[in-house]
Amino acid sequence: MSLRGKVNDALGGLASKRTNRQAYGRRTLLVANNWDGSVQQFYHFLFGYLMPVALWVKAHPNKPIMMRDCGPMNTWLTLAAERVDLEIVPPGAALHIVVGDRMAHEVLKGMDFPSDFDKGRLLAGADALRELIGAPRGDSKAPGRTIIINRVSSEDFYHGPDSETHMSGGERRSTPNLAQLTDSVPAAEVIDLARVDPREQIALMESATTLVAQHGAGLAHMIWMPQGSLIVEISPPLPDQVFAIFEQLASCLGHRYVRVLQESVHAPVDLEALSNATKG
């Protein structure tokens, strides 16, 4: 390459870096100080990252932002990007920016700490999130539904090199006879929410007044339900630190809560006990 070519390449590289710095300078990287868990998992993603981000965006309208990649949770970020100038970067790049203080960034406190649930902040975060992804509030007068969340599908992502956790969905925990609950609760609907569009997930849960689910992120959807709804948790043996998470969340949000025990993370559940629990 000629000297002129080398000079042009160098100048072009400098101009490109300057343009990138200027573009990045207009952005604020938002990262999460969430509870013990990865934001690649729905509970920590929803309460620990996305809802705090939604509140920040609401308080800073028209401000371009950057967020770290959240794996399968990016379907929610794609919807957010329709309404806010959002760039997604790999987790390592986000860490590099924060550690090196290379651009404006904010560390947002998560709402997923069980010891620190705050009803006002949770509901405000839920409202801000609706706005962020364009999910209109449903008809509060619609008839109450009974939703059974059945953990069936699993994401291949969680076996790959980019995963921060291991396993997901039915591979991690399951209730093999859960679908049979509709025999004794005929009006109930069995749904695998992992295969439902985020906006539809919210709309579905807004119309529900009873939620039945095994311990796991699906129970986080009680955030969308009318106050006073019934939450039935199928509870396998769990570590003490996570045993009461959803009971505490239900209490905070003003829902009724019933626990039905399960012998192991993949054991059948007592359908009679579960059916009785849905009667409140």
C-alpha angles and dihedrals in degrees: 000000000000122000089250090053092050092049092048091050091050093048090047090051092050092049090050092051091047091051091048091049090051092049092047090045089064091054133078118211110223116202132175132245091196133165124271103310145062125281086224084078117076101236093052092038094052101041100020100046121359099050093048088048091050090054091048092050091049090053092046106041119193092012112137111233141192127213134184120254111267100190113224090006089070090092085078092048090052089059091047090052089063089068107027133042097254131171121190119211132184116270091247092055091050090051091049091052093050097043093045093040087228099156142002110299140167127206107213121203112239125235093216097090105115092206091055106043110151117190096204094050093043093052092043089051091050091051092048090050092053088055093045095056099030099249108154119214112261130232106287089199093061115119114270117257132205110228123192112195109208116194100220112134127063129198120240087212091079091064093053132090094259094059118107093194137037127249129348142205118000092355090064099039133353145168106216097196098039095109088061089069088086088072090070097027100042096177093056120111121215112213137173099213092193087077097048125093112254095243090050090049090058094045091049095051093044088063094049127092096176125049124185118186143142116253106288146086094305089075089064086077089078084088089079097048125100114265112267094035121145119252117194114190122196101213124198120184106300139178113268093246094062102028097096102030097112095037087056092046092050091049091049092051094046098250128140113247135204127178123209115191124231123197096226140353092270101030125119115258128232099261094196091055090046093049091050089049091058089060089066 
